[in-house]
Amino acid sequence: MTDDWEPPEPDMDAEFTYQWNADWDEDKPLLKITKSSLNTFKWCNKQYEFSYLDKRPQDSSLAMLKGSTVHRMHESFYREVDMEGIEDLSKAEIADRFRTQFPVDDYGETYDGIIAYEADRCYDSPELFLPVGNEAVLWAKWEVNQLINVKFILNRNYTVQLNGHIDRIFLENGGYVLMELKTGLWKDSKTSGMRQEMAFYKLLMENASDENLIEYGLDPNIPITHWGWFYPDSNYHYVEECKPASQTALKKSFAKLIKSYENENFPASYFYKKCVHCSYMGICDAAIENQLVDW
């Protein structure tokens, strides 16, 4: 990365963009928000600016490669799983059948965790096993009220564009259950963050158009009642009723993001243990000032 690097110009013909200006009129592109972009902003405002506004490339990591591969295999598993006669099989036989749908690669232990979890679910409730939504790609417009966060009062109301992929959607007891697969290790400290991630998906799905939902086999009239997450490397899976407090906190975080655009200010949040893993250390003033960069 060089000092003379110039950020890209926004595509004014696009419907939404990260290279957004809070002063734009209504006929200009909307601010795009995804779960990943919002998480990056929460992690570090400056990293968000480098990655999403400037579109500077990031170093790929083994964790990123593992995440994309395992997610792709899990999606494929649900598309291709053979359910014929499954109710007559033992749990071990179900696991053996499922195992044939995963590759032999470096992520065998993670696949074993997925297979054991899915075999348990299928054996206990074969009629509820298959999701009604598998990697549903949804988009929606949502209005951020200028007073939604009293700590970050905005200049006006803003309509934003929400985009996202929901890993799995199940139908149980007349309501949808949103599920997220994670390839890291579970820690209880992740609970609050996971709830806000799932709150993002709930907001996205509730505001998506009927046509978008129907495209993925979803009924716009069915409520979202529960959400959960699955960490196969920790053998941890959890489902709970949707938390209103998490949904409120999510909406407040939109205001904080927009306020940074209004102020044109994305300050770095320095913390040694996270900053040493950032791709942008060499151009980050906070890292340089704290002597993380060896010149």
C-alpha angles and dihedrals in degrees: 000000000000133000092239093059112128124210117240122263114248117255101244091194091060121099094225139009146172089227088076132153120210090214094060120120122244092265091064125088117287125240109267117222126184131173090253096048092048091048090051091051090051091048093051130341091210093052087052090053094049094045106035106024099034096030091219112171120253127215111258117235138203089246091056092049091049092048095052093044096048092045090051092050093048092051090049091049092060093045094052106028114134109228097173110129091350093139090064095056129093119240090257091051091050090051091050091052093048092048092065090065096061125076128240103248141117094298099065095125091054091048089050089056091049093047093050092048094047093045090054092050094046094047093049098043115008091167091061097038103098118071120235088217126039117184093339111196107212137174133186144166118236132181118231109208113224091230098046091107116036090198092057107033109184129220091243143336115293133201112218134188117239119200130176153138117240109207099212138353120195130189116224131159092352096306139090121252115203115210131191127198118215126188098198129082120281122244125175088232088070093065097093093047093048091051091054091048090053090044087057091055092047092052090046094051094044091054100039116111120263089243092055092050095045089051087066096042095260126141113228090208097059114094125230105239106163142025135189149162139228127212105185095184089061096036086236126144126163137179128185141162113276110273116229091202091059091050090052092048090051093054091050090054090061089061092052090052093049091047089060089055091048091051093038086226127125106172123196119247103215120211118151099219093055099033095059088065096050120113091216101058092114093060100032114105092206092055092046094047091050090049096244089134117073107215 
